Amino acid sequence: MDLLSPGLEPPPITRFDIEEAAERIREHVRRTPVLSLERNAFGVPGRMSLKLELLQHTGSFKARGAFSRMLSAELDDSGVLAPSGGNFGLAVAHAARVLGQRAEIFVPSTASPVKIEAIRATGAEVHVVPGYYADAYAACEERAFDTGAVFLHPYDQPAVVAGQGTIAMELGEQLQGIDTVLVPVGGGGLIGGVAAWFAGEVRVVGVEPEACPTLHAALAAGEPVDVEVGGIAADSLGARRVGELGFAIARRFVERAVLVSDETIAWAQRRLWEECRILAEPGGVASLAALLRGAYRPGPDEHVVCIISGGNTDPAQVA
Amino acid sequence: MDLLSPGLEPPPITRFDIEEAAERIREHVRRTPVLSLERNAFGVPGRMSLKLELLQHTGSFKARGAFSRMLSAELDDSGVLAPSGGNFGLAVAHAARVLGQRAEIFVPSTASPVKIEAIRATGAEVHVVPGYYADAYAACEERAFDTGAVFLHPYDQPAVVAGQGTIAMELGEQLQGIDTVLVPVGGGGLIGGVAAWFAGEVRVVGVEPEACPTLHAALAAGEPVDVEVGGIAADSLGARRVGELGFAIARRFVERAVLVSDETIAWAQRRLWEECRILAEPGGVASLAALLRGAYRPGPDEHVVCIISGGNTDPAQVA
């Protein structure tokens, strides 16, 4: 760790923040298990372990950040607001129900009707905003200004990033000798938390769909930049721009961001079901996809962990 | 443990046999993870953990028994034979490929075409025998007599039962303070191995579909008896008669066998997907089904483990 090296700003999230988040959320999240595979599983050299975060409450890691943020905020009767048509919306709605808070979720009209219905089913108030995520985000911010409710950002608030980082803290407890962690990247909350925890002690590599290259583009440009997003995993990894927090951490502690095609993601999804009976969403298997066709090539003795980050998909589409 | 109590025959399988089996199969099977759930998960009192054995090679616990049996047999060029239209056939075909042995699998013509094709895809020779499992079994025995190949029984051979018992040995290493283990029962190989390991130290309860009540009927009759089998889980739990080994162990170390309806099994399958993103086969969730509608009612502080024993199902049917 070079936390105190001269000339570098301290990272915006530290291990201490993540330990505090872990303490806050302990009784509300699942300690998700790890499946360690046989050597050369999937025909990939080395040793592979899968962190099964799709088994988390609401089917993705987003529950960690949602609880972490809500439990560190001062909440009153106005409750919380969040813009999301997907996993973060589900997680916030769930956390609000568990904690007895009001929640309003702003979803773009282009979001999946199934996810909108699932959010509504938890008891949250759902506002369907015509347009895309940016439109839902703007409406949500305006509403926060009007009501005083607490605004929960899907990936660019310290307590959210620290909450996602608890996955890495668990991994460190569950496995010895990790060389590399492959992390699916959307807005950068998960990889920010993971990289902040490992802080250079373990290689952290981001994986993005070619159709949603936010971190890849930001690392190339030297700052977060807008990108076009689309493709098979856009519902979970389709942020248009990586967060400031995630980028600041990634620039320091993430080795690189690799890209995978939609077709490779779909193939990884099928292979994971065939070999392990794990049914993940497209964004959730981006990490594995990077290994299957060589976007990331481990050494013969390297121990690589793939975070399987979510399972909110229609099983029939994988079958 | 009352292994040496006067008046009781020693159990046919002991912890020592299971430890030996574990040593034999170590490098060929996965140590499947455990998901420990929050208190009152699924609205059930107490503490629940799920042993995710569906993540095993070939999607079920049968791989343990198949490797255990093959690695304790003296094999020659004749290879191995097994009667099964389902999970055991898949497991034997897989083990034979890994160990470089010939395998012939005798499947009844009534077996699922998907499973038959999956067995064939591993490279095993598949004989489709007109009729039901009993017909395939008879043809397989005859072939063993003719060829000298090693006959692998799906559940009623010591090395098979000891192999399945390694699940319980793992559980004992993975979890502290288990009160009760709920085990899906077909021919009794799994529950025989699990009960032999715990040997009365942990409550072991069998769970069967109402439509496949082999152990329930045997315990009532005082000996294995033929039953009619059918229903949603018949492809994995549809043995017509519990094995002699499993019965001898169960009579001594299994508290009882409870029954669940097909409708409850299907409901448990859906609920497990909704709450945990785990997609199991009907026979694989019988254990959980017993908790959901009270076929087994745990106490308020009881720690119950459900073995989720297989995942060889069509995801589209759960969706």
Interface residues (C-beta under 8 A of the other chain):
Chain A: E27 H28 R30 R31 T32 P33 V34 L35 S36 L37 E38 L52 L54 L55 G59 W273 C276 R277 I278 L279 A280 G311 N312 D314 P315 A316 V318 A319
Chain B: E27 H28 R30 R31 T32 P33 V34 L35 S36 L37 E38 L52 L54 L55 G59 W273 C276 R277 I278 L279 A280 G311 N312 D314 P315 A316 V318 A319
